């Protein structure tokens, strides 16, 4: 009975007898807290040991990065030197090789006015197309080209145009690396010009030496730093590349290349009303390989087609209306719309550069 009363007294919180050790009731959750406290004490002890070791290394000169900072040197200076050397030969602009060279080509012919005394310099789209063709022939630009009917002054002629080059021009404009300018010629035809933008100039700072030298071989007179300008000869009906020193070279951009082919006449059944059937020349297809080729570009693609029917037709033109002409003048039908506009009249549409006073665009 006495033991039972003593047990109840302890449960009620009575103090233990004098000299007896203190008793503490341990709950299950208190056990987990004690284990966490022990782990934290172990981690703090380990951190103190690491700090002591680091202090010893610093006193003994074991910290290499700190030593480099004291000497005023960068521990990664060797790798930075290697990167600078590689940047001199390779371009790290995020663009393709052809886009880099095309952007640099336009930068050599154009300039944005910085002061009121300077001129805004632009390059005409037609001159860019001629230079792109010359770059393809000299294997500076990896594009393809094909004859296309284009307006040159007041006449229409076949002109070797690179669709890939036109696509890259539009891409550079979309990325705001080039500025675009719209104006009218004295024949009331829309003219497009290009100019390097401030963003494009920042990108060209990363251009490698190899790409720069490749473009220099194409746009400069051999052995000099004189830019070649594109001019149109009305008498000979050809383009020339000329320099300020009198150097003159004929461009073959107007020469359409001969490609051998074999075709057969075809008339749709809906248009046939009796008569004898058309003949097939499929048995003469092997003669294509026996003809001469005048292609000056290196071809790396072969397309084989079978049972192809091509219909060439003509329509009666009624002329363009005012709305269509307005859309062509402001470039609303083009891939890249907008840009700069000027009321000035272009009096030399077949030339290379266009100069305007600042504030007239």
C-alpha positions, 0 to 999 in steps of 0.5 A: 500500500505504501508503494502504491501511494509513492507511485501516485505521488510521483505521477502527481508531480511530487518532488523526489527525495533529497539526494535522489537523481532528477527524473525526466519523462521522455516522450517518443517525439523528444527522442527524435529531437535529441537525435537531430540535436546530436547530428547538428553538433556533429556537423558544426564540429566538422565545419570547424575542422574544415575551417581550421584546415583551410586556414592552415592551407592559406598560411602555407600558401596552399590556396592557388586562387588566392595566390593568383589574386595577390599577384594580380593574375587570373587563374583562368588567364591561359584559357582566356588567351586560347579563346581570344586566339580562336576568336580571331579565326572563327566567328561566334555570332550565332549566325551561319557562315553565309549570314556572317559574310553577307552581313559583313559585306553590307557593312562595308558599303553602308554607314549610319550617320552619327552627326548632322554632317555625315551622310546616310549610306545605303546599298541597293538590293539589286547591287547586293544580288550582283555581289551575292552572285559574285560571291557564289562564283568565287566560292565565298558564299555557299548559295545556289542561284537560278535565272529570274526575270527582273526589272533593270531600269526600264527593261526586263531581263534574266538575272541570276538570283539566289533565293537563299541569299534573299532569304538570308537578307530577310532573316537579317532584317527580322533579327534587326541586324539590317535596316531597310529603306523604301523609295521610288525611282524616276520610273515610279518603281519601288526600290529597296536598300539595306544598311547595317544597324547598330545591333548588326555592328555589335554582332560583327565585333565577334566576326572571325578573321577568316570570314573577313578575309574571304569577303575582302577577296570578293569586294576589293580590287585585287591587291588594294583596299578599293571597294568594287562598285556595281554599275550597269552599262546600258550599251552592253547591257551587262553589269561591271564591277569598277573601282575608284582607280579605274579597275573594271571587271565584267560580271556574268550575272546576266548570263543564263547557264545552259542545262541539257534536258529532254521534254515531251509535249503534253496537252491535258485531256480536258483540252483535247478534242480528237487528233493524234496522241502526243509522242513521248521522248522518254527514250531519249532521256539518256542524251542529257548526260551527253550535253555540255554544262555551263554551270559555274557553281559547284553542285552538290544536289541531284533531284530525280523526277519521274512522270512530271507534267509541267503546264506553261500558260499565259494570261491576258494582263489587265495592268495593276491597279492603284491598290496593288501598286501602293502595296508594292511601293510600301513593301506590304507584300514582302516577308519583312514589312516596314522599315524606313521610307523617304520621299527622295527619288532614286535617279540611279537605280542600277548603282550600288550606294545611295547617300541621303542627308540625315533626317530624310528617312 
